[in-house]
Amino acid sequence: MSGTRSSWPVRLIKGFAMFWWDFLIGDTPELFVAALGIIGVVALLRIVLQWNGAAVVVLPLLCIGALTVSVRRAQGATRKK
């Protein structure tokens, strides 16, 4: 065996990490960041401020806003090509 090939545990861990990176981040890292931000805002409203009703209303609004921004960015990138 040559010294350049990684051991199977290292390859397993690297493959596992690459799967999750591709699954979570994928082609649109801004949606991953938006999801983390939305979860943070809703958790802040729900847990810290105890505004359960506001959290229920804000969650879908933030999701729709993030998806709208992502679609607009994709449309803009398509038009530039």
C-alpha positions in Angstrom: 0.0 0.0 0.0 1.2 3.5 -0.7 1.4 6.2 2.0 -0.8 8.6 0.1 -4.1 6.7 0.6 -6.1 7.5 3.7 -7.2 4.8 6.1 -10.8 3.6 5.9 -11.9 5.5 9.1 -10.6 8.7 7.6 -12.3 8.1 4.3 -15.5 7.1 6.1 -15.6 10.3 8.2 -14.7 12.4 5.1 -17.4 10.8 3.1 -19.9 11.3 5.9 -19.0 15.0 6.2 -19.2 15.5 2.4 -22.6 13.9 2.3 -24.0 16.2 5.0 -22.3 19.3 3.5 -23.9 18.5 0.1 -27.3 17.7 1.7 -27.5 20.8 3.9 -25.6 23.4 1.9 -26.0 22.1 -1.6 -26.2 24.6 -4.4 -27.7 27.4 -2.3 -25.8 28.2 0.9 -27.9 31.3 1.4 -31.0 29.1 2.2 -29.0 27.2 4.8 -27.9 30.4 6.4 -31.5 31.7 6.2 -32.8 28.6 7.8 -30.4 28.9 10.7 -31.4 32.6 11.1 -35.1 31.8 11.0 -34.6 29.1 13.6 -32.7 31.6 15.8 -35.4 34.3 15.4 -38.2 31.9 16.2 -36.3 30.5 19.2 -35.7 34.0 20.5 -39.4 34.9 20.2 -40.6 31.7 21.6 -38.1 30.9 24.4 -36.6 34.3 25.5 -39.5 36.7 24.9 -42.3 34.2 25.5 -44.2 35.5 22.4 -45.6 32.3 21.1 -48.2 33.9 18.9 -45.6 36.1 17.2 -43.3 33.1 16.6 -46.2 31.2 14.9 -46.8 34.2 12.6 -43.2 35.1 11.9 -42.0 31.6 11.0 -43.9 31.3 7.7 -43.3 34.9 6.8 -39.6 34.6 7.2 -39.6 31.3 5.2 -41.5 32.9 2.4 -39.2 35.9 2.4 -36.1 33.7 2.3 -37.4 31.6 -0.6 -38.5 34.7 -2.5 -35.0 36.3 -2.1 -33.4 33.0 -3.3 -35.7 32.7 -6.3 -35.0 36.3 -7.3 -31.3 35.8 -7.0 -31.5 32.7 -9.2 -33.6 34.6 -11.8 -31.1 37.4 -11.8 -28.2 35.0 -12.3 -30.0 33.3 -15.1 -30.7 36.6 -16.9 -27.0 37.5 -16.8 -26.0 34.4 -18.7 
